[in-house]
Each structure stands twice: as C-alpha cells, then as structure tokens.
Amino acid sequence: MDELVLIDDENIQNKIFTIRGLSVMLDRDLAEFYGAETKVFNQAVKRNVNRFPNDFRFQLLSTEKEELVTKCDRLNILKHSTSNPYVFTEQSVSMLSAILKSNIAIDISLKIIRSFVNMRKTISQNLYIFQRIKINEYI
C-alpha cells in the first residue's frame, strides 16, 4: 500500500507522452506502477491480447523510440534495447485493471485514468486561454 502514495498525478503525467497523436504510456512505466517487471507485464497483456487492439496498444517504431530517448534522459536505457517498447493508451489502462485482478491494480488504473482526464482538462483550458490571447492580438 505504501507504493500507492508514490504514484501521484504529477508522477503519472510526467510519464505520459504524445505519440502518433495519442496520449500514451510506456510499458516499462506502467509495469513499474503495477510493481511488475516489464517482461512479466507484457506477457500478461499478450495472454489477453484480444483486449488490446492496435488503437489501445502498439509497438513503437525505431524512429519513435529514438525520438523518445532523445527527449527524455531517463529513457537512455532504451537506446541499446533490441526490441522497441509497447505503449498503452488511456483506454488500455482500463483493460489492464481487468487482467491484473488485484485491488492495488484497480487503484493504480483509476489513478492513471484520472491523470489522463486531468491532463485533457488542463490542455483544453489552456487551449481556450491561448485562443483568447490570439484573438486579442488581432484586435
């Protein structure tokens, strides 16, 4: 239960990336939140692959992986990885709570989903502000 305290909204939001126009999280970050090794986490997903269509979960292209490594120092370990990581959308996080059937997994999934929602709210609120500024520039 102590691990849940460390999983706050800011920590989650710092691990959400925009790739292919979608807000996603890396398999390694999700596995860490759920307290599992990335390999074990991905195996659980593969056993339930029908719950994760390509618009919920996809593997990064090499160029996408390289771009992430360039932008985010903490991902340097991926630079020499022979396989590209998988990324998961907000919708796939809700599916994770169905296959990782513990109360902790459900709590973590809820926190992550709420972080996605909070990010969308923040972006939409700021978008409105930027639009207002742009309008005022033309007046």
C-alpha positions in Angstrom: 0.0 0.0 0.0 3.0 2.4 0.6 3.7 2.2 -3.2 0.4 3.9 -4.0 1.4 7.0 -2.1 4.3 7.5 -4.6 2.0 7.3 -7.5 0.6 10.8 -7.7 -0.9 12.7 -10.5 2.3 14.6 -11.3 4.4 11.5 -11.4 1.9 9.8 -13.7 1.6 12.9 -16.0 5.4 13.1 -16.4 5.2 9.6 -17.9 2.5 10.3 -20.5 3.8 11.1 -24.0 2.1 12.1 -27.2 2.9 9.6 -30.0 1.0 9.3 -33.3 -1.3 12.0 -31.9 -2.3 9.8 -28.9 -1.5 10.2 -25.2 0.3 7.0 -24.2 2.4 5.5 -21.5 5.3 3.2 -22.0 5.1 -0.5 -21.0 8.1 -0.1 -18.6 6.4 2.8 -16.8 3.1 1.0 -16.4 4.9 -2.1 -15.2 6.8 -0.1 -12.6 3.5 1.4 -11.3 1.9 -2.0 -11.1 5.0 -3.4 -9.4 5.9 -5.9 -12.1 8.9 -6.5 -14.4 8.3 -5.2 -17.9 8.6 -8.6 -19.4 6.1 -10.2 -17.0 3.7 -7.2 -17.5 3.9 -7.7 -21.4 3.4 -11.4 -21.0 0.1 -10.8 -19.1 -1.0 -8.4 -21.8 -0.1 -10.9 -24.6 -2.2 -13.6 -22.8 -5.1 -11.2 -23.2 -4.2 -9.6 -26.5 -7.8 -9.5 -27.7 -8.5 -6.8 -25.1 -5.7 -4.6 -26.6 -6.5 -3.7 -30.2 -3.9 -1.6 -32.2 -5.6 1.6 -31.2 -5.2 0.7 -27.5 -1.7 -0.7 -27.6 1.1 -0.6 -30.2 4.8 -1.1 -30.5 6.9 1.9 -31.2 8.8 2.2 -34.5 12.6 2.6 -34.1 12.4 6.2 -35.1 9.8 6.9 -32.4 11.9 5.1 -29.8 15.0 7.2 -30.8 12.9 10.4 -30.6 11.7 9.5 -27.1 15.3 8.6 -25.9 16.5 12.0 -27.3 13.7 13.9 -25.5 13.8 12.1 -22.2 17.1 11.3 -20.4 15.6 8.7 -18.1 14.9 6.6 -21.2 18.5 6.3 -22.2 18.3 2.6 -21.3 16.1 2.1 -24.3 18.8 3.3 -26.7 20.5 -0.1 -26.7 17.4 -2.3 -26.4 17.0 -4.8 -29.2 13.2 -4.6 -29.0 11.0 -1.5 -29.2 8.7 -0.8 -26.3 4.9 -1.0 -26.4 2.8 2.0 -25.5 -0.7 2.0 -24.0 -3.5 4.5 -24.4 -5.9 5.6 -21.7 -8.4 3.0 -22.9 -5.9 0.2 -22.5 -5.3 1.2 -18.9 -8.9 0.4 -18.1 -8.3 -3.0 -19.7 -5.3 -3.6 -17.5 -7.4 -3.5 -14.4 -9.4 -6.3 -15.9 -6.4 -8.6 -16.4 -4.4 -7.6 -13.4 -7.0 -8.6 -10.9 -5.8 -7.2 -7.6 -7.2 -4.3 -5.6 -3.9 -2.5 -6.0 -4.0 -2.9 -9.8 -7.5 -1.4 -9.8 -6.5 1.5 -7.6 -3.4 2.2 -9.8 -5.5 2.0 -13.0 -8.0 4.5 -11.6 -5.2 6.9 -10.7 -3.7 6.7 -14.1 -7.1 7.2 -15.9 -7.8 10.2 -13.7 -4.4 11.6 -14.6 -5.2 11.3 -18.3 -8.5 13.1 -17.7 -6.8 15.8 -15.7 -4.3 16.3 -18.5 -7.0 16.6 -21.1 -8.8 19.2 -18.9 -5.6 21.2 -18.4 -4.9 21.2 -22.1 -8.4 22.2 -23.1 -8.4 25.0 -20.5 -5.1 26.3 -21.8 -6.2 26.0 -25.4 -9.1 28.3 -24.6 -6.7 30.8 -23.0 -4.3 30.7 -26.0 -7.2 31.2 -28.4 -8.3 34.2 -26.3 -4.8 35.7 -26.4 -4.6 35.1 -30.2 -8.0 36.9 -30.7 -6.8 39.8 -28.6 -3.6 40.1 -30.7 -5.8 40.7 -33.8 -8.0 43.4 -32.1 
